[in-house]
């Protein structure tokens, strides 16, 4: 409540620069299907595209508005205090097309969040067990959507998945 997030929704967080390289247009493009199957789904993007050469913040907002899920999207803007946002989330999404290391994935797992991530950076090394979440190929929207669906299907296991991830 302190963060202004809806209490009656399942919060899927992403943290980082809002850029095309992070796979956010793909994520926004598949989110209407997630919301259609799970009306409680809410996408939380912690960050801003400001100053990024491949800023996609406006594009993500436009996709959300055109698809009618802008009421299921929160974009925080730039913040230096990420932990409260991660603690408020139910799961973590990391749809990046490429990544050097992906420290935020470790931060999300340390917070106890189950994850759906692409196989970039250190993800294949740190999400080694299905008990942590799901790894899919980068840029594969159907696989990423299936990962989110699989995570939803395992909703009762999220506390144990988060503990295993931590």
N, C-alpha and C positions, 0 to 999 in steps of 0.2 A: 504493500500500500504506500509506503514511504517513497517508492520510486515512481508511483503513478501507474503501475502496471495492473491489468485486470486480474482480479483474484480468482475468477471463475474459468480461467483458460489454462491450457497446457502450453507452457512457454518453451519454445525452441530457440535457443540463443546462438548467435554468431557474434564473435568479437574480432574486430580488425578494421583495416582500411576498406572502405566501400569502393572497391575497384573491380573491374571486369576480370582481372587475373585471379581474384578470390572466388570466382564462380557464382557471384551473386545474381547476375541476370538469369542464369540457368535456374538457380534456386527460386527466384521470384516467378519464373515461368512455370515451374511445377507446383508452386504453392496453392493455386486455385484447386487443383485436384486433391491435395491434402485436406484443404478446408472443406471441400465437398464431401469427403468421406469422414472427416473428423471436425465437426463444427466448433469444437473447443480449441482447435489449434491456433496458436498465435506466434507469429514470427517476430523475434526481438533481434534487431541489428544494432549492436553496440559499437558505435564508431561513426565516422564521417568520410565522405569522399573528397572533402575539401583539400585542395593542393595536390591531389593525386593526378598523374598524367592520364590515367585511365578511369577517372572518377565515374561511377555509375549510379550514384545516389539518385539523381533526377530520373534516370531510366527505371530504377527499381520502384520509385514512387509512382511513375507513370504506368508501369506494368500492374502494380497493385490497384491503382485507381481504375484502369481500363477493365481489369478482371473482377472488380468489385470486392476486393479483399483488403482495401486500405484500412478498414476498421479492425483487421486482424494482423496489422503490421505496426510495430513501434521502431522508430529509428531515433536513437538517443542523441546523435551528434557526438562530437569529440568529448571524451572524458578521460581523465587520468585515474579515476577510481573505478576500476573494473570489477573487483571482487564482489561488491554488493549485487551487481547485475548477474554475475554467474551464480551466486547463492539464490537469487530469485528464480532462476531457470529450472526447468524440469529435465531438459536434455540439451545437448550441444550439437550443432551442425557445422561442419567444416568442408564446404564444397570447392575448395581451392583447385585451380588448374595447375598451379606450380607453387612450390614453397621451398624456402631454404631449409628451415628446420621446423617451424610451426610451434613455437613455445606456447602459444595460447591453447593448443590442444592439450598439452601437459597441464596447464593451469585449470582447464575445464575438468580434466580427469581428476586432478588433485582436489577439486571442489566436490567430487563425487557424482559427476554427471555421466550418464551413458552417452555415447557419441555415434554419429554417423559422419564418416570422413572419407575423403578421397585418398587414394594411395599416393600421397605426395610427402616430400620432406621426411620427417621421422615417423610419420603415421604408421607405416607397416612395422616399425620396430616397437612402437609403444602400444598400439592397439593389436596385440598379438593373439588375443583370445576373444571368441564371440561373447564372452561374459562382459567385455568392456563396451561392445557395440558392434558396428559394422563398417567395413572398409570396402569402397567401390572404386572403379576406375575413374580418373579425372575426366570431366566433360561429358559423362554419361548420365544424362538426366533421367532416363528410365531406371537405371540402376540406383541412382541416388533416391528417387521416389520410392523404389522398392525397399531401400534401406530404412527410410522413414516409416514405411508401412510395417516392416518387420519389427522395428522398434516399438511402434504402437501396439502390435500384436503381443509384445512381451511386457506390456505396461506394468503388470503385477510384479515383474522381476526388476524394475528400475532401481529400487533401493539396493538390492543385492548387486546389480550391475555397477551402480555408482560406487559401492564399497569395493568391488573388485577393481574398478578403474583407479580408485584412490590408492 
